[in-house]
Amino acid sequence: SLTCPRPRRGQLEECAAVHRCAMCGILALLGLAEDAETWRKRALELAKLLRHRGPDWSGIYCKGNHILCHERLAIVDPDSGEQPFFTADKQVILAANGEIYNHKQLRAELKGDHTFLTGSDCEVLMHMFVEDGAGFLKKHRVNGMYAFVAFNENDGSFMAARDPIGIMPLYWGWGKDGSVWFSSEMKALNNDCEKFELFPPGCYYDSKTGKVERFYEPEWWSESYIPSTPVNYRHVRDEFERSIVRHLMADVPYGVLLSGGLDSSLVASVVQRHVAYRTEDYSTDGGVHHKSHWPVLHSFCIGLPGSPDLQAAQKVADMIGTIHHSYTFTVEQGIDALSDVIFHLETYDVTTIRASTPMFLMSRKIKALGVKMVLSGEGADEMLGGYLYFHKAPNKEEFHKELVRKIKDLHKYDCLRCNKSTMAWGLEARVPFLDRDFLDVIMNLDPESKMCTGRIEKHLLRKAFDVEEGEKPFLPKEVLWRQKEQFSDGVGYSWIDALKDRASSMVTDKQLEMAKHRFPYNTPQTKEAYFYRQIFASHFPQEAAAKTVPGGPSIACSTATAVEWDEAFKNMADPSGRAVKSVHVDAYDSLEPAAKKAKTNGSAP
């Protein structure tokens, strides 16, 4: 069984390997009109703006008319694996941010004679580029989270690519001299590029054609396709556990973010079952499993004193046996951090800022303990319809289409929040729900099995982990069937109320009335939105910067299309889950009655 700490030999083949990954910041200046040495000092200055992402080491390639910079956060094998990578003949160079879970399989798929100079999971990307050109991502199924730039000195060609969902951030821009720039964050581009924008997930750029090509387009990616695969609950559970194991490769202390909600709690519970042994060693050493370097799991939560998340997280931690760290913050501490949060996140989206601020504060405390990697529960709501407004979906076709729209936009919201809030302090966050293989399993299920008509949201996931009597439970019933809290709500409702109050005191009625003249693009509709937009503009005044942030009407994190599902939604401007009053369990009630009510609504098969 996958639920035991020692999976059977051969069960998790691709999880095993010598694995040297590095989360980091990358910057590339390609096709400069002047010699690269002329730009070296400026490139290093710009790369330093990304050093929070990779405080452990810096690397640079500077030759001809091209520069690649790398700021490294060492997670696995921290004593080696510096970047950029080079082929043995020094002709091909790679700067990568991320990790490739199936790199052993990808190495085996190479046809030519390749000399690997490191044990890095990311090095295989460079060799696939050598063998198949920029289109290798269409030929090979790369499972991981990544953003990278590869350059070939032989012909001056280069490529850049971003993982299917956009877990890793990547921006690109164009210099006055016609050069092409790539960066992990916008702040290294906005003052030097004439134009810059988000690089699209699931795509690669090929300098030979000058085009961006999509490599990730599974059948379910089309909104017109409605899947019909029936749900197998045990299969869902096993595939999620396989995803967790793929995400556990690390040679540094790691932990889990535990809000006490369903998604983070399941992540924590499954991690706890595997934390005692190194998953890198599974199925490769004749059944001998080496003990983990850090066999005790630490979990982390943050909230205002007395918040719903703190109480629920402690219950989960007590049940699964983690060493739990429960942090509190004050409203003033959160508000004082807003400018730094917006600078690091590079957004003015209201929901993202509300949720990112506690996460930003918590990440600093986690890093101070020496922890360098955490696992988190992002992505489940988008895959399974976990937001409360999904109760209003009129049919399974519209339900599925909204899931697809939400997943396509994840890189602008939750993926951005999760990555940049943590990497602001050099803390890596991994998101096993968004594993490519697990995502395909869930998104190919008949959407009827995910709908929450007459039952609690994410019923499918809850049932998959609601084990039979006599089996070791993954979670307490009251947590397994707890209704959804958005992170910004769960840390304490007074947090959102305080943000609105502060914005009202800082923005006048006249300013909001005239907002369309100051901010003609994505004009803020509330004082809170205006407040954040002002701060964003102080850091990133360019129009191109404003256009990297999405807009449009939303209710409880919905897309603009889903606002049409309910007439009452159309006159609401609050993205909080509380806005969907008709389906939200009152979080001011005690947790036990709320959990019982959720269980009653959700336990139908």
LOVEXGU-210736 format. One line per field, with one value per residue (C-alpha): residue number from 0; residue in one letter; z negated, y, x negated. Coordinates in steps of 0.05 Angstrom, whole numbers. Each point is the difference from the previous one (the first is absolute). Example, Ala and Ser with C-alpha at 12.3 -4.5 7.8 and 13.67 -1.06 7.14 Angstrom:
BEGIN
seq (0, 1)
type (A, S)
c3 (-156, 13)
c2 (-90, 69)
c1 (-246, -27)
END
This chain:
BEGIN
seq (0, 1, 2, 3, 4, 5, 6, 7, 8, 9, 10, 11, 12, 13, 14, 15, 16, 17, 18, 19, 20, 21, 22, 23, 24, 25, 26, 27, 28, 29, 30, 31, 32, 33, 34, 35, 36, 37, 38, 39, 40, 41, 42, 43, 44, 45, 46, 47, 48, 49, 50, 51, 52, 53, 54, 55, 56, 57, 58, 59, 60, 61, 62, 63, 64, 65, 66, 67, 68, 69, 70, 71, 72, 73, 74, 75, 76, 77, 78, 79, 80, 81, 82, 83, 84, 85, 86, 87, 88, 89, 90, 91, 92, 93, 94, 95, 96, 97, 98, 99, 100, 101, 102, 103, 104, 105, 106, 107, 108, 109, 110, 111, 112, 113, 114, 115, 116, 117, 118, 119, 120, 121, 122, 123, 124, 125, 126, 127, 128, 129, 130, 131, 132, 133, 134, 135, 136, 137, 138, 139, 140, 141, 142, 143, 144, 145, 146, 147, 148, 149, 150, 151, 152, 153, 154, 155, 156, 157, 158, 159, 160, 161, 162, 163, 164, 165, 166, 167, 168, 169, 170, 171, 172, 173, 174, 175, 176, 177, 178, 179, 180, 181, 182, 183, 184, 185, 186, 187, 188, 189, 190, 191, 192, 193, 194, 195, 196, 197, 198, 199, 200, 201, 202, 203, 204, 205, 206, 207, 208, 209, 210, 211, 212, 213, 214, 215, 216, 217, 218, 219, 220, 221, 222, 223, 224, 225, 226, 227, 228, 229, 230, 231, 232, 233, 234, 235, 236, 237, 238, 239, 240, 241, 242, 243, 244, 245, 246, 247, 248, 249, 250, 251, 252, 253, 254, 255, 256, 257, 258, 259, 260, 261, 262, 263, 264, 265, 266, 267, 268, 269, 270, 271, 272, 273, 274, 275, 276, 277, 278, 279, 280, 281, 282, 283, 284, 285, 286, 287, 288, 289, 290, 291, 292, 293, 294, 295, 296, 297, 298, 299, 300, 301, 302, 303, 304, 305, 306, 307, 308, 309, 310, 311, 312, 313, 314, 315, 316, 317, 318, 319, 320, 321, 322, 323, 324, 325, 326, 327, 328, 329, 330, 331, 332, 333, 334, 335, 336, 337, 338, 339, 340, 341, 342, 343, 344, 345, 346, 347, 348, 349, 350, 351, 352, 353, 354, 355, 356, 357, 358, 359, 360, 361, 362, 363, 364, 365, 366, 367, 368, 369, 370, 371, 372, 373, 374, 375, 376, 377, 378, 379, 380, 381, 382, 383, 384, 385, 386, 387, 388, 389, 390, 391, 392, 393, 394, 395, 396, 397, 398, 399, 400, 401, 402, 403, 404, 405, 406, 407, 408, 409, 410, 411, 412, 413, 414, 415, 416, 417, 418, 419, 420, 421, 422, 423, 424, 425, 426, 427, 428, 429, 430, 431, 432, 433, 434, 435, 436, 437, 438, 439, 440, 441, 442, 443, 444, 445, 446, 447, 448, 449, 450, 451, 452, 453, 454, 455, 456, 457, 458, 459, 460, 461, 462, 463, 464, 465, 466, 467, 468, 469, 470, 471, 472, 473, 474, 475, 476, 477, 478, 479, 480, 481, 482, 483, 484, 485, 486, 487, 488, 489, 490, 491, 492, 493, 494, 495, 496, 497, 498, 499, 500, 501, 502, 503, 504, 505, 506, 507, 508, 509, 510, 511, 512, 513, 514, 515, 516, 517, 518, 519, 520, 521, 522, 523, 524, 525, 526, 527, 528, 529, 530, 531, 532, 533, 534, 535, 536, 537, 538, 539, 540, 541, 542, 543, 544, 545, 546, 547, 548, 549, 550, 551, 552, 553, 554, 555, 556, 557, 558, 559, 560, 561, 562, 563, 564, 565, 566, 567, 568, 569, 570, 571, 572, 573, 574, 575, 576, 577, 578, 579, 580, 581, 582, 583, 584, 585, 586, 587, 588, 589, 590, 591, 592, 593, 594, 595, 596, 597, 598, 599, 600, 601, 602, 603, 604)
type (S, L, T, C, P, R, P, R, R, G, Q, L, E, E, C, A, A, V, H, R, C, A, M, C, G, I, L, A, L, L, G, L, A, E, D, A, E, T, W, R, K, R, A, L, E, L, A, K, L, L, R, H, R, G, P, D, W, S, G, I, Y, C, K, G, N, H, I, L, C, H, E, R, L, A, I, V, D, P, D, S, G, E, Q, P, F, F, T, A, D, K, Q, V, I, L, A, A, N, G, E, I, Y, N, H, K, Q, L, R, A, E, L, K, G, D, H, T, F, L, T, G, S, D, C, E, V, L, M, H, M, F, V, E, D, G, A, G, F, L, K, K, H, R, V, N, G, M, Y, A, F, V, A, F, N, E, N, D, G, S, F, M, A, A, R, D, P, I, G, I, M, P, L, Y, W, G, W, G, K, D, G, S, V, W, F, S, S, E, M, K, A, L, N, N, D, C, E, K, F, E, L, F, P, P, G, C, Y, Y, D, S, K, T, G, K, V, E, R, F, Y, E, P, E, W, W, S, E, S, Y, I, P, S, T, P, V, N, Y, R, H, V, R, D, E, F, E, R, S, I, V, R, H, L, M, A, D, V, P, Y, G, V, L, L, S, G, G, L, D, S, S, L, V, A, S, V, V, Q, R, H, V, A, Y, R, T, E, D, Y, S, T, D, G, G, V, H, H, K, S, H, W, P, V, L, H, S, F, C, I, G, L, P, G, S, P, D, L, Q, A, A, Q, K, V, A, D, M, I, G, T, I, H, H, S, Y, T, F, T, V, E, Q, G, I, D, A, L, S, D, V, I, F, H, L, E, T, Y, D, V, T, T, I, R, A, S, T, P, M, F, L, M, S, R, K, I, K, A, L, G, V, K, M, V, L, S, G, E, G, A, D, E, M, L, G, G, Y, L, Y, F, H, K, A, P, N, K, E, E, F, H, K, E, L, V, R, K, I, K, D, L, H, K, Y, D, C, L, R, C, N, K, S, T, M, A, W, G, L, E, A, R, V, P, F, L, D, R, D, F, L, D, V, I, M, N, L, D, P, E, S, K, M, C, T, G, R, I, E, K, H, L, L, R, K, A, F, D, V, E, E, G, E, K, P, F, L, P, K, E, V, L, W, R, Q, K, E, Q, F, S, D, G, V, G, Y, S, W, I, D, A, L, K, D, R, A, S, S, M, V, T, D, K, Q, L, E, M, A, K, H, R, F, P, Y, N, T, P, Q, T, K, E, A, Y, F, Y, R, Q, I, F, A, S, H, F, P, Q, E, A, A, A, K, T, V, P, G, G, P, S, I, A, C, S, T, A, T, A, V, E, W, D, E, A, F, K, N, M, A, D, P, S, G, R, A, V, K, S, V, H, V, D, A, Y, D, S, L, E, P, A, A, K, K, A, K, T, N, G, S, A, P)
c3 (0, 15, -69, -34, -9, 45, 69, 36, 46, 70, -23, 3, 51, 25, -70, -10, 22, -18, -1, -3, 10, -11, -8, 19, 40, 73, 45, 74, 48, 70, 66, -29, 52, -41, -27, -61, -43, 8, -33, -52, -58, 15, 6, -68, -30, 28, -21, -71, 0, 5, -55, -51, 45, -2, -58, 0, 62, 63, 70, 67, 73, 37, 71, 69, -2, -52, -76, -45, -76, -54, -74, -35, -57, -14, -23, 19, -1, -22, 8, 76, 60, 13, 62, 57, 25, 59, 47, 1, 60, -33, 61, -31, -63, -45, -57, -33, -58, -26, -4, 48, -33, 56, 21, -3, 50, 44, -1, 24, 58, 29, 64, 7, -39, -56, -56, -64, -44, -60, -33, 7, 20, 42, 42, 43, 28, 32, 33, 27, 30, 32, 29, 21, 2, -33, 17, -48, -48, 51, 9, -73, -58, -52, -69, -46, -18, 39, 39, 40, 54, 44, 49, 55, 16, 64, 38, -49, -10, -66, -31, -63, -31, -59, -33, 21, -54, -16, -70, 13, 19, 65, 35, 65, 32, 56, -4, 43, 39, 20, -54, -33, -76, -48, -75, -58, -24, 33, -43, 40, 65, -12, 0, 59, 49, 48, -8, -46, -17, -32, 37, 12, -37, 40, 56, 27, 41, 58, 24, 67, 17, -44, -23, -65, 6, -47, -22, -54, 26, -28, 25, -62, 14, 50, -33, 54, -23, -59, -31, -17, -40, -61, -68, -34, -71, -17, 65, -17, -69, 27, 55, -50, -45, 59, 13, -72, 3, 64, -38, -60, 28, -43, -38, -43, -55, 27, -27, 20, -1, -40, -1, -28, 64, 41, 52, -44, -52, 51, 24, -71, -17, 61, -9, -72, 24, 42, -40, -35, 64, 59, 59, 47, -21, 13, 48, 19, -54, -6, -51, -50, -20, -29, -57, 15, -19, -35, -21, -42, 37, -19, 18, 2, -6, -9, -18, -44, -72, -3, 75, 30, 33, -64, -35, 57, 16, -72, 2, 62, -26, -65, 38, 52, -48, 30, -40, 10, 2, -8, 14, -12, 30, -14, 49, -5, 17, 61, 23, -12, 47, 58, 40, -5, 17, 63, 21, -6, 30, 57, 0, -24, 1, -63, -19, 14, -45, -56, -1, 15, -59, -55, 44, 10, -76, -15, 52, -35, -65, 33, 34, -66, -27, 55, 42, 75, 31, -15, 33, 9, 24, 57, 62, -30, 2, 73, 19, -42, -4, -72, -1, -30, 63, 35, -37, 51, 62, 44, 29, 6, 66, -29, -63, 42, 43, -62, -27, 65, -2, -72, 14, 60, -45, -60, 19, -10, -69, -47, 33, 0, -73, -23, 36, -12, -72, -20, 47, -27, -58, 39, -20, 55, 4, 36, 22, 9, 21, 64, 18, 74, -7, -57, 36, 60, -45, -32, 62, 41, -50, 16, -29, -28, -53, -22, -3, -67, 13, -65, -31, -26, 49, 17, -20, 46, -35, -69, 17, 30, -67, -45, -15, -23, -74, -26, 48, -25, 13, 39, -35, -56, 28, -21, 42, 58, 7, -20, 49, 43, -30, 47, -31, -9, -37, -40, -32, -33, 28, -35, 46, 61, -38, -24, 71, 24, -58, 14, 74, -17, -42, 54, 62, 8, 35, 51, 15, 12, 44, 43, 0, 74, 17, -43, 14, 68, 4, -50, -35, -75, -20, -76, -48, -20, 73, 10, -63, 27, 69, -27, -35, 62, 43, -48, 12, 73, 34, 71, 39, 20, -73, -12, 59, -31, -53, 17, -13, 11, -45, -51, -57, -51, 48, 61, 71, 34, 37, -64, -27, 49, -36, -52, 6, -71, 19, 50, -50, -47, 0, -58, 21, -70, -10, -49, 59, 18, -61, 20, -2, -51, -68, -51, -22, -63, -25, -37, 44, -25, 21, 66, 15, -18, 46, 56, -11, 4, 66, 29, -19, 53, 50)
c2 (0, 71, 21, -37, 36, -49, -7, -66, -5, 26, 39, 69, -8, 70, 29, -30, 34, 39, 66, 69, 51, 75, 50, 67, 63, 3, 60, -3, 56, -29, 31, 64, 51, 13, -48, -37, 26, 70, -25, -45, 50, 19, -73, -16, 59, -25, -72, 26, 21, -74, -23, -10, -59, -30, 25, -60, 14, 42, -20, 36, -16, 62, -9, 30, 35, -43, -3, -52, 12, -48, 11, -68, -27, -68, -52, -66, -12, 71, -9, -4, 11, 73, 32, 17, -71, -14, -59, -34, 41, 65, 15, -5, 37, -8, 43, -35, 12, -60, -75, -56, -60, -50, 19, -72, -22, 60, -18, -70, 29, 36, -34, 33, -4, 51, 15, 22, 42, 2, -41, 58, -16, 64, -17, -47, 60, 24, -67, -6, 70, -24, -62, 24, 76, 46, -46, -55, 17, -23, -66, -16, 2, 41, -4, 56, 73, 42, 61, 0, 31, -40, 30, -33, 34, -41, 36, 55, -30, 0, -22, 15, -40, -2, -59, -20, 37, 56, -23, 35, 73, 26, 67, 23, 67, 36, 50, 63, -35, -58, -47, -51, -4, -53, 4, -37, 65, 64, 45, -19, 23, 59, 54, -25, -30, 40, -52, -60, -49, -68, -59, -48, -67, -65, 36, 8, 54, -20, 54, -36, 12, 60, -33, -23, -71, -37, -68, -15, -11, -63, -19, 30, 67, 16, 26, -34, -69, -29, -60, -64, -44, -28, 14, -54, 27, -47, 19, 74, -12, -42, 50, 57, -39, -13, 74, 15, -49, 34, 66, -24, -1, 46, 3, 58, 8, 3, 5, 10, 60, -21, 46, -53, -1, -62, 10, 18, -51, -57, 22, 0, -68, -35, 32, -24, -72, 5, 48, -54, -24, 33, -6, 6, -70, -34, -59, 9, -36, -69, 19, 34, 67, 53, 42, 72, 54, 35, -55, 45, 42, 72, 36, 74, 43, 74, 42, 54, -22, -47, -8, -61, -25, -2, -43, -48, -6, -19, -56, -29, 7, -35, -57, -13, 15, 58, 49, 59, 73, 46, 73, 61, 69, 65, 41, 56, -48, -22, 70, 22, -55, 17, 40, -55, -52, 36, 12, -74, -25, 50, 3, 44, -54, 7, -74, -16, 56, -18, -72, 14, 46, -53, -50, 51, 11, -74, -16, 45, -36, -68, 19, 26, -72, -25, -32, 10, -37, -10, -37, 36, -15, 48, -24, -46, 52, 13, -74, -22, 61, 16, 73, 12, 33, -68, -18, 45, -35, -14, -66, -45, 31, 70, -28, -32, 61, 43, -50, 6, 76, 1, -47, 42, 62, -32, 31, 69, -14, -59, -24, 71, 9, -66, 8, 73, 5, -56, 15, 71, -33, -55, -53, -48, -22, -63, -14, -75, 10, 32, -59, -12, -73, 12, 59, -44, -52, 51, 41, -61, -20, 10, 69, -27, -34, 67, 41, 24, 2, -23, -18, 33, 25, -46, -59, -44, 13, -6, -67, -25, 10, -20, -70, -60, -15, -35, 35, 55, 65, 55, 56, 12, -2, 72, 23, -47, 28, 72, 51, 44, 61, 45, 10, 74, -16, -58, 40, 43, 39, 64, 0, 15, 49, 37, 4, 31, 49, 21, 10, 42, 45, 7, 8, 55, -5, 50, -42, -62, 40, 24, -67, -12, 60, -20, -74, -9, -73, -46, 59, -16, -6, 3, 41, -62, -14, 73, -3, -60, 30, 63, -42, -42, 62, 27, -62, -13, 64, -27, -15, -67, -18, 15, -45, -61, -1, -30, 36, -6, -16, -57, -29, -45, -11, -16, 18, 55, -54, -34, 66, -11, -63, 38, 67, 18, -5, 56, 57, -27, 25, -42, -58, -30, -67, 35, 33, -65, 3, -52, -57, 23, -33, 56, -1, 37, -64, -49, -49, -63, 20, 27, -65, -40, 42, -9, -75, -4, 38, -37, -73, -23, -47)
c1 (0, -23, 22, -57, -67, -37, 32, -13, -59, 16, 62, -31, -55, -5, -5, -69, -65, -60, 36, -30, 53, -3, 56, -26, 4, -22, -15, -20, -20, -4, -19, -29, -24, -63, -51, 26, -57, 29, 64, -32, 2, 73, 20, -30, 36, 66, -14, -11, 73, 16, -48, 55, 21, -70, -44, -47, -43, -5, -22, -8, -14, -24, -26, 11, 67, 33, 5, 32, 3, 21, 15, 3, 41, -31, 51, -31, -76, -15, -75, 2, 45, -17, 30, 0, -11, -47, -7, -68, -22, 24, 43, 70, 20, 61, 28, 58, 47, 38, -2, 15, 33, -9, -71, -26, 53, -16, -75, 18, 40, -61, -26, -69, -64, 6, -49, 33, -45, 46, 54, 49, 70, 1, -62, 41, 37, -64, -15, 70, -9, -64, 32, 69, -4, 50, 58, -23, 56, 50, -37, -16, 50, -38, 32, -22, 3, -49, -20, -64, -42, -48, -51, -40, -66, -8, 55, 21, 69, 36, 65, 40, 57, 47, 34, 71, 39, -50, -20, -67, 4, -31, 2, -30, -14, -35, -57, -7, -55, 46, -27, 45, 0, 28, 7, 31, 30, 23, -43, -62, 32, 45, -53, -41, 49, 43, 55, 8, 55, 15, -29, 58, 0, -3, -37, -71, -33, -46, -48, -7, 73, 12, 65, 31, 26, 47, -26, 52, 70, 33, 68, 35, -34, 55, 63, 41, -23, 38, -35, 39, -48, 36, -33, -41, -11, -57, -36, 7, -29, -59, -17, 0, -47, -46, -1, -19, -58, -26, -1, -39, -71, -42, -66, 20, 52, 71, 71, 73, 45, 61, 60, 47, 41, 10, -55, -59, 22, -1, -69, -26, 32, -29, -69, 0, 8, -64, -44, -41, -34, -35, 47, -60, -20, 67, -4, -74, -40, 28, 53, -47, 30, -45, 24, 17, -49, 58, 49, 45, 50, 12, 65, 15, 62, 14, 60, 27, 10, 61, 6, 34, -64, -41, 51, 11, -75, -16, 52, -31, -71, 19, 33, -55, -58, -39, -41, 47, -18, 60, -16, 43, -5, 35, 40, -51, -57, 37, 16, -72, -24, 47, -50, -53, 52, 22, -72, -16, 65, 2, 76, 57, 53, 42, 9, -73, -25, 49, -24, -73, -14, 8, -37, -57, -5, 2, -54, -49, 11, -7, -65, -27, 6, -47, 55, -10, 58, 74, 57, 66, 71, 9, 38, 52, 56, -11, -3, 60, 45, -15, 20, 68, 29, -5, 64, 34, -26, 62, -25, -61, -20, -5, -32, -56, -11, -9, -51, -40, 3, -23, -59, -21, -3, -35, -66, 30, 29, -14, -65, -26, 20, -29, -66, -15, 25, -48, -58, -2, -38, -35, 51, 22, 73, 20, 72, 14, 72, -26, -45, 9, 20, 48, 31, 15, 33, 47, 16, 19, 54, 73, 15, 65, -42, -29, 64, 24, 74, 32, -67, -63, -53, -58, 42, -40, -66, 31, 30, -66, -34, 59, -27, 39, 8, -62, -48, -46, 37, -34, 37, 51, 70, 13, -59, 12, 70, -14, 28, -45, -33, -40, -69, 12, 65, -27, -56, 54, 58, -22, -61, 43, 43, -63, -27, 65, 0, -71, 15, 61, -43, -54, 43, 51, 67, -26, -62, 43, 48, -58, -37, 14, -43, -60, 6, 35, -23, 34, 32, 9, 73, -9, -42, -38, -18, -20, -44, -39, -4, -34, -52, -12, -9, -52, -42, 18, 24, -3, 64, -30, -5, 73, 18, -33, 56, 68, 66, 75, 59, -6, 39, -33, -59, 43, -16, 41, 40, 23, 26, 57, 22, 39, 36, -21, -73, 2, 5, -53, -72, -28, -44, 2, 35, 46, 33, 34, 44, 51, -51, -51, 0, -5, -73, 18, 33, -43, -38, 35, 71, -25, -36, 61, 43, -51, -2, 76, 0, -59, 3, 48, -34)
END
